[in-house]
Amino acid sequence: MPASTTKPPRIAVLADSDTRWKWGALTAGRIAPGPSMEAGAEGGTQVAPALSGFLLRGRATPTARQLAEVGVQADSLREVTAVEFLRTMAEEEYDILVLALVGGGVQAMLHGLKRVWEGREKRPVVVTGYVGVVYEKLADGLLLRHGADLVLANSRQDAERFRAVYEGVGADASAVTEVALPFLGGAPYEGEHDPYTVVFAAQPSVPESRKDRAYLLNRLVQHARLHPEREVLLKLRSKPGEHTTHIEELPYQKLAQKLDIPSNFRLLYGHMGEVLDRTDLLVTVSSTAALESLHRRIPTVVLTDLGVRETLGNHHFVGSGCLASWDQLDDGHRPAPDEEWVARQGVAAHGGYETAFDAARERITKLLGRPGGLPPLTPYYTPATAPGYLPGILARHHLGPDGSPLPGAPAQDKEPGPVRQIVRRAARGAYRHGVQRVAPVIRRMGEL
């Protein structure tokens, strides 16, 4: 499809959580052939006009509140099983498909799509990538994404690492395409607000233990007491009972109920871009919010209180100039980011952001215009190369080794009735209760 066409491409996005829906939908708007979208408060909150959204049913399927907070709209949006989605892809035609899933989900869809598109003259360009900082399971996650036409890297550093992994195992690395996080944007920081506002960006699973999470909460409250002239905000990702990209077993909301909270301390939900509009100091352990903050030149701190460790993800920020402790912050420390490090992370690289998706758009335009259509998808993992690993990945999505649905795989052709909806909500509630209440108790008992 030439870039000059007046007909917008048809794009589908399959996502498995609120954050991945945000990444996938905003990425879809950025990579669509044609004029680049203008950056808005968070890099643009509109998407291509012909966008069909699909939410993969699972533990992290976003609620209506989470979707509203993300603030990204689509022409249609519905919840599907893996098998139902594959059936839709076999029956409907799209130009671009964005897989905004965990690695195992991407791999399962690649094999399922390869099967349903067999013998088809034309298929969509398949795109995947990461929603933020890649600090763990680099090889595992990348190889599970191999086979897509484009594997997006959010920075020059990631592009180099991704290609090295693929080339190191003898896999084709040509799909790796450097872009940037699609939600970077917003007005640059111009000076202190009144009141001076400190925001701690919480993460669902970092750190994991009650002790560490309680420590961070106590230090945040202590900072509010030491600086009564400041407003101190705890920015939360989800409410108790909701799940996002990672499971949150010990919500800060529940830990905060046991504390004597000063009047200048508040828990906050909402759009991250709107929160950053009023932020003077962004503090986190390793959240992607740090990159959003750095893009806007807001003073940003990545905490070292719990160590600089791979399990926390803050090791990714070594060399950034942003590492500091609460003791330093209490004493008035203001970090100075290393400009070279920031540029390598795709954050305001070369002083601009407008051209970050040009390479992806050009590649997609060429693929869409390829004579004879696109070749079949060819993931690195096959029943021959990974016979002890791949079948389990596919089975989690009720697919067999050849990508076909397993007997009894859940699928539906219409909206479930009231009874089924009640049962589904009850099942999700039971699962979340088990994760947030029962599992921690069992672990504590095991430590006795």
Secondary structure, 3 states (H helix, E strand, C coil): CCCCCCCCCCEEEEECCHHHHHHHHHHHHHHCCCCCCCCCCCCCCCCCCCEEEEEECCCCCCCHHHHHHHCCCCCEEEEECHHHHHHHHHHCCCCEEEEECCHHHHHHHHHHHHHHCCCCCCCCEEEECCCCCCCCCHHHHHHHHCCCCEEEECCHHHHHHHHHHHHHCCCCCCCEEECCCCCCCCCCCCCCCCCCEEEEECCCCCCCCHHHHHHHHHHHHHHHHHCCCCEEEEECCCCCCCCCCCCCCCCHHHHHCCCCCCCCEEEECCCHHHHHCCCCEEEECCCCHHHHHHHCCCCEEEECCCCCCCCCCHHHHCCCCCEECHHHHHCCCCCCCCHHHHHHCCCCHHHCCCCCCHHHHHHHHHHHCCCCCCCCCCCCCCCCCCCCCHHHHHHCCCECCCCCECCCCCCCCCCCCHHHHHHHHHHHHHHHHHHHHHHHHHHHHHHC
